[in-house]
Amino acid sequence: MTQLRDRSCQRCEGADVPYTAEQARSLMGQLDEHWRVTADGKSLRREIRFPDFYRTMSFVNALAHLANAEDHHPDLEVGYGYCNVRFSTHDAGGLTERDFICAAKTDALL
């Protein structure tokens, strides 16, 4: 099986069906242990800490580049020394393979 971080997101055409809780759990082992599925089961979330604002923004810029290349964009909450990242496939109404691929690629940035 190809590692998630080595895959590319397939263009979403609105036909994606969100993963079941069991499907999501099966992929969590390929992500850093700090990722969590949100209580509603529709998003992946990770809180990342940095020693300063410069490193935070460097990460945010790298993640923006990655998200643009994959055409799958996270919701970000950014402040001094932290970035909270949330992936969800809004068109599907929940989690899809795209979210897990981008989460794994986010891990690789760190």
N, CA and C atoms as a LAMMPS dump frame, in Angstrom:
ITEM: TIMESTEP
0
ITEM: NUMBER OF ATOMS
330
ITEM: BOX BOUNDS ff ff ff
-5.0000000000000000e+02 5.0000000000000000e+02
-5.0000000000000000e+02 5.0000000000000000e+02
-5.0000000000000000e+02 5.0000000000000000e+02
ITEM: ATOMS id mol type element x y z
1 1 1 N 0.839 -1.182 0
2 1 2 C 0 0 0
3 1 3 C 0.887 1.25 0
4 2 1 N 0.564 2.196 -0.822
5 2 2 C 1.297 3.448 -0.897
6 2 3 C 1.015 4.284 0.345
7 3 1 N 2.071 4.854 0.912
8 3 2 C 1.895 5.733 2.059
9 3 3 C 1.064 6.942 1.647
10 4 1 N 0.25 7.425 2.554
11 4 2 C -0.604 8.578 2.258
12 4 3 C 0.197 9.774 1.779
13 5 1 N 1.322 10.049 2.417
14 5 2 C 2.094 11.242 2.065
15 5 3 C 2.678 11.178 0.666
16 6 1 N 2.766 9.97 0.091
17 6 2 C 3.311 9.8 -1.249
18 6 3 C 2.241 9.851 -2.337
19 7 1 N 1.001 9.995 -1.942
20 7 2 C -0.101 10.029 -2.898
21 7 3 C -0.467 11.477 -3.208
22 8 1 N -1.261 11.656 -4.232
23 8 2 C -1.776 12.982 -4.584
24 8 3 C -3.285 12.967 -4.5
25 9 1 N -3.845 14.106 -4.161
26 9 2 C -5.296 14.233 -4.084
27 9 3 C -5.887 14.145 -5.484
28 10 1 N -6.963 13.423 -5.594
29 10 2 C -7.71 13.371 -6.843
30 10 3 C -8.703 14.514 -6.832
31 11 1 N -8.892 15.115 -7.955
32 11 2 C -9.829 16.238 -8.082
33 11 3 C -11.217 15.807 -7.632
34 12 1 N -11.79 16.561 -6.729
35 12 2 C -13.129 16.273 -6.217
36 12 3 C -14.163 16.744 -7.235
37 13 1 N -15.039 15.867 -7.608
38 13 2 C -16.092 16.22 -8.566
39 13 3 C -17.46 16.2 -7.904
40 14 1 N -17.489 16.301 -6.595
41 14 2 C -18.755 16.333 -5.88
42 14 3 C -19.356 14.963 -5.649
43 15 1 N -18.651 13.904 -6.089
44 15 2 C -19.187 12.552 -5.948
45 15 3 C -18.566 11.806 -4.776
46 16 1 N -17.684 12.47 -4.042
47 16 2 C -17.052 11.811 -2.893
48 16 3 C -18.085 11.517 -1.821
49 17 1 N -17.98 10.334 -1.26
50 17 2 C -18.825 9.935 -0.143
51 17 3 C -17.949 10 1.1
52 18 1 N -18.42 10.645 2.158
53 18 2 C -17.579 10.751 3.352
54 18 3 C -17.303 9.383 3.968
55 19 1 N -16.13 9.276 4.567
56 19 2 C -15.742 8.044 5.236
57 19 3 C -16.624 7.773 6.451
58 20 1 N -16.794 6.498 6.724
59 20 2 C -17.437 6.088 7.969
60 20 3 C -16.406 6.241 9.084
61 21 1 N -16.856 6.177 10.317
62 21 2 C -15.939 6.267 11.452
63 21 3 C -14.902 5.15 11.385
64 22 1 N -15.301 3.97 10.969
65 22 2 C -14.38 2.836 10.872
66 22 3 C -13.32 3.078 9.791
67 23 1 N -13.73 3.604 8.655
68 23 2 C -12.774 3.917 7.594
69 23 3 C -11.774 4.969 8.058
70 24 1 N -12.249 5.99 8.746
71 24 2 C -11.36 7.038 9.257
72 24 3 C -10.372 6.461 10.264
73 25 1 N -10.858 5.636 11.18
74 25 2 C -9.977 5.028 12.185
75 25 3 C -8.877 4.198 11.528
76 26 1 N -9.196 3.527 10.431
77 26 2 C -8.212 2.664 9.78
78 26 3 C -7.047 3.454 9.196
79 27 1 N -7.243 4.73 8.886
80 27 2 C -6.173 5.557 8.318
81 27 3 C -5.425 6.376 9.367
82 28 1 N -5.972 6.494 10.553
83 28 2 C -5.332 7.323 11.581
84 28 3 C -3.934 6.837 11.93
85 29 1 N -3.667 5.548 11.786
86 29 2 C -2.354 4.997 12.095
87 29 3 C -1.25 5.496 11.171
88 30 1 N -1.621 6.072 10.028
89 30 2 C -0.623 6.606 9.102
90 30 3 C -0.323 8.082 9.382
91 31 1 N -1.009 8.651 10.358
92 31 2 C -0.808 10.056 10.704
93 31 3 C -0.088 10.178 12.036
94 32 1 N 0.498 11.332 12.264
95 32 2 C 1.088 11.624 13.562
96 32 3 C 0.016 11.472 14.635
97 33 1 N 0.425 11.051 15.794
98 33 2 C -0.511 10.798 16.896
99 33 3 C -1.269 12.033 17.379
100 34 1 N -0.844 13.221 16.961
101 34 2 C -1.499 14.445 17.408
102 34 3 C -2.751 14.805 16.61
103 35 1 N -3.001 14.113 15.506
104 35 2 C -4.234 14.362 14.746
105 35 3 C -5.41 13.749 15.478
106 36 1 N -6.53 14.433 15.427
107 36 2 C -7.78 13.954 16.038
108 36 3 C -8.916 14.109 15.043
109 37 1 N -9.825 13.175 15.073
110 37 2 C -11.08 13.339 14.341
111 37 3 C -11.986 14.146 15.254
112 38 1 N -12.606 15.186 14.726
113 38 2 C -13.469 16.034 15.543
114 38 3 C -14.68 15.236 16.033
115 39 1 N -15.333 15.73 17.062
116 39 2 C -16.459 15.03 17.686
117 39 3 C -17.572 14.707 16.697
118 40 1 N -17.775 15.582 15.717
119 40 2 C -18.833 15.312 14.735
120 40 3 C -18.389 14.341 13.641
121 41 1 N -17.09 13.962 13.642
122 41 2 C -16.568 13 12.682
123 41 3 C -16.35 13.557 11.282
124 42 1 N -16.431 14.875 11.136
125 42 2 C -16.362 15.468 9.804
126 42 3 C -15.043 16.146 9.469
127 43 1 N -14.113 16.204 10.425
128 43 2 C -12.854 16.906 10.198
129 43 3 C -11.709 16.212 10.912
130 44 1 N -10.505 16.447 10.4
131 44 2 C -9.266 16.103 11.08
132 44 3 C -8.682 17.387 11.63
133 45 1 N -8.184 17.349 12.857
134 45 2 C -7.679 18.565 13.49
135 45 3 C -6.36 18.266 14.187
136 46 1 N -5.446 19.221 14.074
137 46 2 C -4.168 19.118 14.787
138 46 3 C -3.754 20.495 15.266
139 47 1 N -3.31 20.559 16.514
140 47 2 C -2.763 21.784 17.091
141 47 3 C -1.248 21.654 17.077
142 48 1 N -0.58 22.639 16.468
143 48 2 C 0.87 22.593 16.334
144 48 3 C 1.458 23.821 17.022
145 49 1 N 2.481 23.607 17.828
146 49 2 C 3.146 24.69 18.552
147 49 3 C 4.514 24.955 17.94
148 50 1 N 4.919 26.225 17.959
149 50 2 C 6.206 26.663 17.439
150 50 3 C 6.85 27.587 18.463
151 51 1 N 8.188 27.719 18.411
152 51 2 C 8.857 28.561 19.41
153 51 3 C 8.669 30.056 19.195
154 52 1 N 8.264 30.454 17.983
155 52 2 C 8.118 31.885 17.737
156 52 3 C 7.213 32.131 16.531
157 53 1 N 6.918 33.393 16.296
158 53 2 C 6.012 33.777 15.215
159 53 3 C 6.616 33.477 13.846
160 54 1 N 7.916 33.716 13.684
161 54 2 C 8.566 33.495 12.401
162 54 3 C 8.422 32.04 11.962
163 55 1 N 8.692 31.109 12.856
164 55 2 C 8.579 29.686 12.502
165 55 3 C 7.124 29.302 12.244
166 56 1 N 6.218 29.896 12.981
167 56 2 C 4.795 29.646 12.733
168 56 3 C 4.436 30.056 11.32
169 57 1 N 4.81 31.261 10.95
170 57 2 C 4.452 31.762 9.622
171 57 3 C 5.193 31.025 8.504
172 58 1 N 6.399 30.577 8.765
173 58 2 C 7.124 29.778 7.77
174 58 3 C 6.362 28.483 7.497
175 59 1 N 5.884 27.852 8.568
176 59 2 C 5.081 26.636 8.406
177 59 3 C 3.791 26.941 7.65
178 60 1 N 3.101 28.009 8.014
179 60 2 C 1.844 28.374 7.351
180 60 3 C 2.066 28.586 5.856
181 61 1 N 3.149 29.266 5.494
182 61 2 C 3.44 29.49 4.077
183 61 3 C 3.742 28.184 3.352
184 62 1 N 4.477 27.29 3.991
185 62 2 C 4.762 25.991 3.382
186 62 3 C 3.474 25.178 3.222
187 63 1 N 2.62 25.232 4.227
188 63 2 C 1.343 24.515 4.148
189 63 3 C 0.446 25.109 3.07
190 64 1 N 0.469 26.42 2.921
191 64 2 C -0.322 27.06 1.861
192 64 3 C 0.146 26.581 0.49
193 65 1 N 1.441 26.464 0.305
194 65 2 C 1.981 25.978 -0.965
195 65 3 C 1.532 24.528 -1.209
196 66 1 N 1.66 23.699 -0.192
197 66 2 C 1.246 22.298 -0.31
198 66 3 C -0.241 22.194 -0.64
199 67 1 N -1.068 22.944 0.07
200 67 2 C -2.52 22.901 -0.136
201 67 3 C -2.89 23.348 -1.547
202 68 1 N -2.2 24.358 -2.031
203 68 2 C -2.47 24.833 -3.378
204 68 3 C -2.094 23.764 -4.409
205 69 1 N -0.946 23.112 -4.216
206 69 2 C -0.501 22.068 -5.129
207 69 3 C -1.469 20.885 -5.144
208 70 1 N -2.049 20.561 -3.989
209 70 2 C -2.982 19.444 -3.881
210 70 3 C -4.425 19.86 -4.181
211 71 1 N -4.661 21.156 -4.301
212 71 2 C -6.005 21.692 -4.517
213 71 3 C -6.975 21.214 -3.424
214 72 1 N -6.466 21.229 -2.188
215 72 2 C -7.281 20.86 -1.029
216 72 3 C -6.812 21.727 0.13
217 73 1 N -7.661 22.61 0.595
218 73 2 C -7.24 23.698 1.477
219 73 3 C -7.794 23.528 2.889
220 74 1 N -6.915 23.611 3.885
221 74 2 C -7.356 23.478 5.269
222 74 3 C -7.914 24.789 5.813
223 75 1 N -8.633 24.675 6.899
224 75 2 C -8.98 25.842 7.701
225 75 3 C -7.85 25.997 8.714
226 76 1 N -7.368 27.211 8.868
227 76 2 C -6.244 27.48 9.762
228 76 3 C -6.624 28.517 10.805
229 77 1 N -6.115 28.318 11.992
230 77 2 C -6.177 29.307 13.062
231 77 3 C -4.73 29.556 13.46
232 78 1 N -4.274 30.791 13.29
233 78 2 C -2.858 31.099 13.448
234 78 3 C -2.663 32.222 14.456
235 79 1 N -1.657 32.09 15.286
236 79 2 C -1.282 33.137 16.228
237 79 3 C 0.174 32.966 16.605
238 80 1 N 0.631 33.756 17.535
239 80 2 C 2.025 33.699 17.956
240 80 3 C 2.33 32.31 18.519
241 81 1 N 3.183 31.568 17.828
242 81 2 C 3.639 30.279 18.327
243 81 3 C 2.692 29.117 18.128
244 82 1 N 1.631 29.282 17.355
245 82 2 C 0.734 28.136 17.133
246 82 3 C 0.02 28.232 15.785
247 83 1 N -0.351 27.057 15.303
248 83 2 C -1.215 26.947 14.128
249 83 3 C -2.109 25.738 14.334
250 84 1 N -3.399 25.946 14.316
251 84 2 C -4.358 24.861 14.384
252 84 3 C -4.839 24.582 12.967
253 85 1 N -4.711 23.338 12.547
254 85 2 C -5.02 22.931 11.176
255 85 3 C -6.237 22.018 11.202
256 86 1 N -7.172 22.271 10.29
257 86 2 C -8.362 21.412 10.19
258 86 3 C -8.619 21.099 8.726
259 87 1 N -8.657 19.807 8.405
260 87 2 C -8.994 19.357 7.058
261 87 3 C -10.366 18.716 7.054
262 88 1 N -11.152 19.024 6.044
263 88 2 C -12.453 18.414 5.815
264 88 3 C -12.771 18.576 4.334
265 89 1 N -13.444 17.604 3.763
266 89 2 C -13.878 17.725 2.379
267 89 3 C -15.304 18.254 2.409
268 90 1 N -15.428 19.562 2.31
269 90 2 C -16.73 20.212 2.468
270 90 3 C -17.751 19.726 1.444
271 91 1 N -17.31 19.504 0.197
272 91 2 C -18.233 19.041 -0.838
273 91 3 C -18.85 17.684 -0.499
274 92 1 N -18.091 16.856 0.236
275 92 2 C -18.582 15.528 0.61
276 92 3 C -19.308 15.554 1.948
277 93 1 N -19.152 16.635 2.684
278 93 2 C -19.804 16.726 3.992
279 93 3 C -19.105 15.931 5.074
280 94 1 N -17.812 15.702 4.919
281 94 2 C -17.078 14.948 5.937
282 94 3 C -15.683 14.619 5.472
283 95 1 N -15.121 13.563 6.044
284 95 2 C -13.754 13.158 5.75
285 95 3 C -13.681 12.265 4.523
286 96 1 N -12.671 12.51 3.712
287 96 2 C -12.385 11.649 2.57
288 96 3 C -10.885 11.378 2.539
289 97 1 N -10.47 10.578 1.593
290 97 2 C -9.054 10.272 1.453
291 97 3 C -8.22 11.544 1.298
292 98 1 N -8.768 12.552 0.655
293 98 2 C -8.047 13.812 0.442
294 98 3 C -7.573 14.417 1.766
295 99 1 N -8.414 14.35 2.772
296 99 2 C -8.057 14.922 4.077
297 99 3 C -6.885 14.181 4.704
298 100 1 N -6.886 12.874 4.587
299 100 2 C -5.814 12.072 5.172
300 100 3 C -4.506 12.249 4.401
301 101 1 N -4.586 12.355 3.08
302 101 2 C -3.39 12.613 2.278
303 101 3 C -2.77 13.94 2.693
304 102 1 N -3.584 14.979 2.79
305 102 2 C -3.053 16.306 3.14
306 102 3 C -2.564 16.359 4.579
307 103 1 N -3.196 15.645 5.481
308 103 2 C -2.717 15.578 6.865
309 103 3 C -1.35 14.905 6.911
310 104 1 N -1.183 13.828 6.159
311 104 2 C 0.111 13.123 6.121
312 104 3 C 1.187 14.02 5.514
313 105 1 N 0.848 14.771 4.492
314 105 2 C 1.807 15.694 3.88
315 105 3 C 2.135 16.837 4.84
316 106 1 N 1.161 17.253 5.64
317 106 2 C 1.412 18.271 6.665
318 106 3 C 2.415 17.741 7.683
319 107 1 N 2.253 16.489 8.098
320 107 2 C 3.213 15.87 9.017
321 107 3 C 4.623 15.913 8.439
322 108 1 N 4.743 15.641 7.135
323 108 2 C 6.05 15.626 6.482
324 108 3 C 6.703 17.005 6.503
325 109 1 N 5.898 18.067 6.488
326 109 2 C 6.459 19.424 6.582
327 109 3 C 7.147 19.673 7.913
328 110 1 N 6.643 19.038 8.942
329 110 2 C 7.171 19.266 10.29
330 110 3 C 8.44 18.465 10.533
